[in-house]
Amino acid sequence: MAIIEAIKKRYSCRDYIDKPIEQEKLDEIFEAARLAPSAKNLQDWRFVVVTDKNIKSQIAASTNRPEVFEKAAVIIAACSVSDYVMTCGQAISPIDIAIALEHIALQAAHLDLASCWIGSFKPDVVRKAVSIPQDVNIIELMAVGYPADKQMNPPRELVKNIFNINKWEFKK
Ligand SMILES: Cc1cc2nc3c(=O)[nH]c(=O)nc-3n(C[C@H](O)[C@H](O)[C@H](O)COP(=O)(O)O)c2cc1C
């Protein structure tokens, strides 16, 4: 599959069927995340993959769509154990985690699975549910599972509105 096909196939899935993800598919998803680039190749990400229904429900209850995300086969808690800040002033943790999670989302799409980024969640609830230590940052969650809905294709900006060549010529 060409990369662009997986990119076009990925969408934010808001309904899942009750079907576990095969171990081979999970392994491929984990491998996609493992191979992601990271600042200084620190690879300071750690992922807790929640498959247990009871723990999933506790975590989903802290999100903006409890009834949706508790149905996903897994919820992945993406954590960073680094507070490294790059020369540009940006912390690496959200950037590195975002790259790894998008690798997961694209590999999931390639495997006919669906996913959804989850930023609307309560870290304290997740921390307690899966025993994440206090000094570890929980950056983002991602639900992954077999979809029960259809891709909606919300609109995107035109390329000409978001790319300038050589000079900033955006109106604002
Ligand atoms: C960093 C990030 C956080 C997000 N958090 C949530 C969330 O908490 N709940 C949710 O339903 N969707 C969440 N989304 C999904 C976005 O709403 C979605 O990507 C956007 O509307 C575009 O739709 P699409 O992913 O189907 O193309 C998040 C997406 C990103 C990238």
The ligand as an SDF file (V2000), in Angstrom:
LIG
                    3D

 31 33  0  0  0  0  0  0  0  0999 V2000
   -3.9480   15.7730   19.1420 C   0  0  0  0  0  0  0  0  0  0  0  0
   -5.3560   15.3370   18.8310 C   0  0  0  0  0  0  0  0  0  0  0  0
   -6.2850   15.1900   19.8600 C   0  0  0  0  0  0  0  0  0  0  0  0
   -7.5880   14.7460   19.5860 C   0  0  0  0  0  0  0  0  0  0  0  0
   -8.4570   14.5160   20.6240 N   0  0  0  0  0  0  0  0  0  0  0  0
   -9.6690   13.9960   20.3700 C   0  0  0  0  0  0  0  0  0  0  0  0
  -10.5390   13.6600   21.4310 C   0  0  0  0  0  0  0  0  0  0  0  0
  -10.2260   13.8230   22.6080 O   0  0  0  0  0  0  0  0  0  0  0  0
  -11.7420   13.1100   21.1320 N   0  0  0  0  0  0  0  0  0  0  0  0
  -12.1340   12.8900   19.8380 C   0  0  0  0  0  0  0  0  0  0  0  0
  -13.2420   12.3880   19.6320 O   0  0  0  0  0  0  0  0  0  0  0  0
  -11.3290   13.2100   18.7990 N   0  0  0  0  0  0  0  0  0  0  0  0
  -10.1020   13.7470   19.0340 C   0  0  0  0  0  0  0  0  0  0  0  0
   -9.2570   14.0380   17.9910 N   0  0  0  0  0  0  0  0  0  0  0  0
   -9.6850   13.7920   16.6010 C   0  0  0  0  0  0  0  0  0  0  0  0
   -9.9110   15.0820   15.8100 C   0  0  0  0  0  0  0  0  0  0  0  0
  -11.1320   15.6520   16.2040 O   0  0  0  0  0  0  0  0  0  0  0  0
   -9.8940   14.7170   14.3080 C   0  0  0  0  0  0  0  0  0  0  0  0
   -8.6120   14.2790   13.9610 O   0  0  0  0  0  0  0  0  0  0  0  0
  -10.2690   15.8820   13.3910 C   0  0  0  0  0  0  0  0  0  0  0  0
  -11.5940   16.2870   13.6250 O   0  0  0  0  0  0  0  0  0  0  0  0
  -10.1390   15.4960   11.9250 C   0  0  0  0  0  0  0  0  0  0  0  0
  -10.9230   14.3590   11.6410 O   0  0  0  0  0  0  0  0  0  0  0  0
  -10.2910   13.0230   11.0590 P   0  0  0  0  0  0  0  0  0  0  0  0
   -9.2520   12.5420   12.0520 O   0  0  0  0  0  0  0  0  0  0  0  0
  -11.4270   12.0530   10.9230 O   0  0  0  0  0  0  0  0  0  0  0  0
   -9.6500   13.3410    9.7360 O   0  0  0  0  0  0  0  0  0  0  0  0
   -7.9790   14.4870   18.2440 C   0  0  0  0  0  0  0  0  0  0  0  0
   -7.0320   14.6470   17.2080 C   0  0  0  0  0  0  0  0  0  0  0  0
   -5.7450   15.0550   17.5040 C   0  0  0  0  0  0  0  0  0  0  0  0
   -4.7410   15.1370   16.3700 C   0  0  0  0  0  0  0  0  0  0  0  0
  1  2  1  0
  2  3  1  0
  2 30  2  0
  3  4  2  0
  4  5  1  0
  4 28  1  0
  5  6  2  0
  6  7  1  0
  6 13  1  0
  7  8  2  0
  7  9  1  0
  9 10  1  0
 10 11  2  0
 10 12  1  0
 12 13  2  0
 13 14  1  0
 14 15  1  0
 14 28  1  0
 15 16  1  0
 16 17  1  0
 16 18  1  0
 18 19  1  0
 18 20  1  0
 20 21  1  0
 20 22  1  0
 22 23  1  0
 23 24  1  0
 24 25  2  0
 24 26  1  0
 24 27  1  0
 28 29  2  0
 29 30  1  0
 30 31  1  0
M  END
$$$$
